[in-house]
Structure formats: C-alpha cells, structure tokens
C-alpha cells in the first residue's frame, strides 16, 4: 500500500469513478485519499502472488481474480472504496451479468503488500477494514521484513514467520504458498539486476 495524502472533499464512489484525473486514490467515508505510486519491490511481489493465485483459480475454475487497485465498496453512505493488491471472489458469488463500476460486495480474499513507507497502524487499519466489511480472508505481506499477517473472520490475527505458508484453506481450496518462495523470487530478481548492471560491453 503506497503512502497517502488526504483531500478534504467528500464525494460518492460513483463520483470518484467519474474523475480518473484524480489519479491513484481511495475513498474513506466519502473523503478522497491520494496514494503515491507503489515502488518496484511492491509491484514485483504483488504481481508474483497475484499471478500464482490467478493460475490456481483458473486451473480449478474456482472463481475470479482481480488485479491490483481494483476498487471495492466496503461501506456505503458515506462511501468507502479501497483497492487491495489482489482480490479473489468465488464462482458462486459472482453475478452472471457483467460488473460495472467498483466491486459492489466484499471479496472472499484480499491481498495487501506493504511498502517500506507504510505506517504499521495504517496497514493494520486497512486489513481490519476489509474483515469488518465482510472479506473472509486477508493476507498482508511484508517483503522487507520477510513475514506476513493473516486476518480471518472470527479468528485473532496471526503473524507468519519467514518460513510460514499462506494457506487458502476453505476460502481458496488447494492453494498453499510458502513465503520462502516469495522471498526467493524477490532476491533472484534483485541478483539478476545487479549482475546485469555489472556487465561490460566492448
């Protein structure tokens, strides 16, 4: 989640959707919260996890996966619209007609990747806001500290260690992602970047 700045002007989710010139932002109780673009590390981790979830869901036909920053209504009147880094909705909950605008209901799973500049309390607040809105499972991945937090309805938050496993359980059946795989992907990408920068050409 990128760093934020508030614009004190209350609008609805529908109004927000009609003003793309505002750029990257979220809506909290009708108040526009501007977000700075995510860093490269954030984007790499979010894409890696989202790609694995999409592949698993598509293979087993479990439902739909939405990309980073897809707007989700967490509350209406005043409206709260937030955008996780990855979202999963089970097939039985997806409407038959095409969706228009922001996702009008809480997804089954939301994934949030933290940035180094994110205040810890802000990250916790966002995760809890998902759960309170009805999201059944929330994963918060901190690739800098090499750990993850799991928020699940009806259960106390859990901190996963460096060698923990993100388990989809009943929400995302059959999905298991060892965190070591995430850290290794980040380290390998960084290593290749360093090696490429040291290549000399004639």
KEZABA-428925 format. One record per residue (C-alpha): residue number from 1; residue in three letters; y, z, x. Coordinates in steps of 0.25 Angstrom, whole numbers, plus 5000, padded with zeros to 4 digits. Each point is the difference from the previous one (the first is absolute). Layout:
residues N
(pt NUM,"ala",(Y,Z,X))
...
//
This chain:
residues 202
(pt 1,"unk",(5000,5000,5000))
(pt 2,"unk",(5013,4996,5006))
(pt 3,"unk",(5012,5009,5001))
(pt 4,"unk",(5009,5001,4988))
(pt 5,"unk",(5015,5000,4995))
(pt 6,"unk",(5004,5003,4986))
(pt 7,"unk",(5010,4992,4992))
(pt 8,"unk",(5005,5008,4988))
(pt 9,"unk",(4999,4991,4989))
(pt 10,"unk",(4990,5002,4989))
(pt 11,"unk",(4993,4987,4995))
(pt 12,"unk",(4987,4997,4993))
(pt 13,"unk",(4988,4994,5006))
(pt 14,"unk",(5003,4987,4993))
(pt 15,"unk",(5014,4999,5006))
(pt 16,"unk",(4994,5003,5013))
(pt 17,"unk",(4991,4988,4999))
(pt 18,"unk",(5012,4991,4996))
(pt 19,"unk",(5007,5003,5013))
(pt 20,"unk",(4992,4996,5012))
(pt 21,"unk",(5013,4999,5008))
(pt 22,"unk",(4998,5016,5001))
(pt 23,"unk",(4989,4997,5010))
(pt 24,"unk",(4989,5010,5003))
(pt 25,"unk",(5002,5012,4992))
(pt 26,"unk",(4993,5010,4990))
(pt 27,"unk",(5005,5006,4987))
(pt 28,"unk",(4999,5015,4998))
(pt 29,"unk",(5005,5006,4987))
(pt 30,"unk",(5009,4987,4998))
(pt 31,"unk",(5006,5002,5014))
(pt 32,"unk",(4999,4988,5010))
(pt 33,"unk",(4994,5005,5013))
(pt 34,"unk",(5002,4990,5011))
(pt 35,"unk",(4989,4998,5010))
(pt 36,"unk",(5001,4995,5014))
(pt 37,"unk",(4989,4990,5004))
(pt 38,"unk",(4987,5005,5005))
(pt 39,"unk",(4997,5000,5015))
(pt 40,"unk",(4990,4991,5007))
(pt 41,"unk",(4990,5011,5001))
(pt 42,"unk",(5001,5004,4986))
(pt 43,"unk",(4998,4985,4995))
(pt 44,"unk",(4988,4998,5009))
(pt 45,"unk",(4993,5013,4995))
(pt 46,"unk",(5003,4997,4985))
(pt 47,"unk",(4995,4986,5001))
(pt 48,"unk",(4987,5004,5008))
(pt 49,"unk",(4997,5010,4989))
(pt 50,"unk",(5004,4992,4988))
(pt 51,"unk",(4992,4988,5006))
(pt 52,"unk",(4987,5008,5000))
(pt 53,"unk",(5003,5006,4986))
(pt 54,"unk",(5002,4986,4995))
(pt 55,"unk",(4988,4994,5007))
(pt 56,"unk",(4991,5012,4994))
(pt 57,"unk",(5006,4998,4986))
(pt 58,"unk",(4999,4985,4999))
(pt 59,"unk",(4985,5000,5005))
(pt 60,"unk",(4996,5011,4990))
(pt 61,"unk",(5010,4995,4989))
(pt 62,"unk",(5005,5014,4998))
(pt 63,"unk",(5014,4996,4995))
(pt 64,"unk",(5013,4996,5006))
(pt 65,"unk",(5008,5004,5013))
(pt 66,"unk",(5015,4999,5001))
(pt 67,"unk",(5007,4998,5013))
(pt 68,"unk",(5011,5009,5007))
(pt 69,"unk",(5012,5004,4992))
(pt 70,"unk",(4995,4995,4986))
(pt 71,"unk",(5009,5008,4990))
(pt 72,"unk",(4993,5010,4991))
(pt 73,"unk",(5006,5008,4989))
(pt 74,"unk",(4997,5014,5002))
(pt 75,"unk",(5009,5005,4989))
(pt 76,"unk",(5009,4994,4989))
(pt 77,"unk",(5014,5004,4995))
(pt 78,"unk",(5005,5003,5010))
(pt 79,"unk",(4991,4990,5008))
(pt 80,"unk",(4993,5002,5013))
(pt 81,"unk",(4995,4988,5007))
(pt 82,"unk",(4993,5002,5013))
(pt 83,"unk",(4992,4991,5009))
(pt 84,"unk",(4988,5004,5008))
(pt 85,"unk",(4995,4992,5012))
(pt 86,"unk",(4987,4997,4992))
(pt 87,"unk",(4995,5001,4986))
(pt 88,"unk",(4987,4999,4993))
(pt 89,"unk",(4997,4999,4985))
(pt 90,"unk",(4986,5000,4995))
(pt 91,"unk",(4996,4988,4992))
(pt 92,"unk",(4998,5007,4987))
(pt 93,"unk",(5015,5005,5000))
(pt 94,"unk",(5006,4986,5003))
(pt 95,"unk",(5005,4994,4988))
(pt 96,"unk",(4996,4986,4996))
(pt 97,"unk",(5013,4994,4999))
(pt 98,"unk",(5008,4997,5013))
(pt 99,"unk",(5009,5012,5004))
(pt 100,"unk",(5015,4998,5000))
(pt 101,"unk",(5010,5008,5008))
(pt 102,"unk",(4996,5013,5006))
(pt 103,"unk",(4986,5006,4998))
(pt 104,"unk",(5002,5008,4987))
(pt 105,"unk",(4989,5010,5003))
(pt 106,"unk",(4995,5009,5011))
(pt 107,"unk",(4989,4993,5009))
(pt 108,"unk",(4987,5007,5004))
(pt 109,"unk",(5003,5000,5015))
(pt 110,"unk",(5013,5000,5008))
(pt 111,"unk",(5001,4999,5015))
(pt 112,"unk",(5012,5004,5007))
(pt 113,"unk",(5002,4998,5015))
(pt 114,"unk",(5011,5009,5007))
(pt 115,"unk",(5010,4996,5010))
(pt 116,"unk",(5005,5009,5011))
(pt 117,"unk",(5014,5001,4994))
(pt 118,"unk",(4994,5005,4986))
(pt 119,"unk",(5003,5015,4997))
(pt 120,"unk",(4987,5007,4998))
(pt 121,"unk",(5005,5007,4987))
(pt 122,"unk",(5004,4986,4995))
(pt 123,"unk",(4986,4994,5002))
(pt 124,"unk",(4993,5012,4993))
(pt 125,"unk",(5010,4999,4988))
(pt 126,"unk",(4997,4985,4999))
(pt 127,"unk",(4985,5003,5000))
(pt 128,"unk",(5001,5011,4990))
(pt 129,"unk",(5008,4991,4991))
(pt 130,"unk",(4989,4990,5000))
(pt 131,"unk",(4990,5010,4996))
(pt 132,"unk",(5009,5006,4989))
(pt 133,"unk",(5002,4986,4994))
(pt 134,"unk",(4985,4998,4999))
(pt 135,"unk",(4995,4994,5013))
(pt 136,"unk",(4986,5005,5002))
(pt 137,"unk",(5000,4999,5015))
(pt 138,"unk",(5011,4999,5011))
(pt 139,"unk",(4998,4998,5014))
(pt 140,"unk",(5011,5003,5010))
(pt 141,"unk",(4997,4994,5014))
(pt 142,"unk",(5008,5005,5012))
(pt 143,"unk",(4996,4990,5011))
(pt 144,"unk",(5009,5007,5010))
(pt 145,"unk",(4994,5014,4999))
(pt 146,"unk",(4986,4993,4997))
(pt 147,"unk",(4997,5008,4987))
(pt 148,"unk",(5000,4998,4985))
(pt 149,"unk",(5002,5008,4988))
(pt 150,"unk",(4993,4998,4987))
(pt 151,"unk",(5006,5004,4986))
(pt 152,"unk",(4990,4999,4988))
(pt 153,"unk",(5003,5005,4986))
(pt 154,"unk",(4994,5014,4997))
(pt 155,"unk",(4998,5003,5015))
(pt 156,"unk",(5008,5006,5011))
(pt 157,"unk",(5006,4990,5011))
(pt 158,"unk",(4990,4998,5012))
(pt 159,"unk",(5004,4997,5014))
(pt 160,"unk",(4991,4991,5007))
(pt 161,"unk",(4998,5001,5015))
(pt 162,"unk",(5001,4989,5010))
(pt 163,"unk",(4985,4996,4998))
(pt 164,"unk",(5000,5002,4985))
(pt 165,"unk",(4996,4990,4989))
(pt 166,"unk",(5008,4994,4989))
(pt 167,"unk",(4990,5000,4989))
(pt 168,"unk",(5002,4993,4987))
(pt 169,"unk",(4991,5008,4992))
(pt 170,"unk",(4999,4998,4985))
(pt 171,"unk",(5014,4993,5001))
(pt 172,"unk",(4996,4989,5009))
(pt 173,"unk",(4985,5000,5001))
(pt 174,"unk",(4993,4997,5013))
(pt 175,"unk",(5013,5000,5008))
(pt 176,"unk",(5000,5008,5013))
(pt 177,"unk",(5010,4998,5011))
(pt 178,"unk",(4998,5008,5013))
(pt 179,"unk",(5014,5004,5005))
(pt 180,"unk",(4996,4997,5014))
(pt 181,"unk",(4999,4985,4996))
(pt 182,"unk",(5014,5000,4996))
(pt 183,"unk",(5005,5007,5013))
(pt 184,"unk",(4991,4990,5008))
(pt 185,"unk",(5007,4988,4993))
(pt 186,"unk",(5014,5005,5003))
(pt 187,"unk",(4996,5003,5014))
(pt 188,"unk",(4993,4987,5003))
(pt 189,"unk",(5012,4993,4994))
(pt 190,"unk",(5010,5007,5009))
(pt 191,"unk",(4991,4998,5012))
(pt 192,"unk",(5000,4985,4997))
(pt 193,"unk",(5015,5000,4999))
(pt 194,"unk",(5001,5007,5014))
(pt 195,"unk",(4991,4990,5006))
(pt 196,"unk",(5007,4988,4995))
(pt 197,"unk",(5013,5005,5004))
(pt 198,"unk",(4995,5001,5015))
(pt 199,"unk",(4995,4986,5000))
(pt 200,"unk",(5007,4992,5010))
(pt 201,"unk",(5001,4985,4999))
(pt 202,"unk",(5002,4989,5011))
//
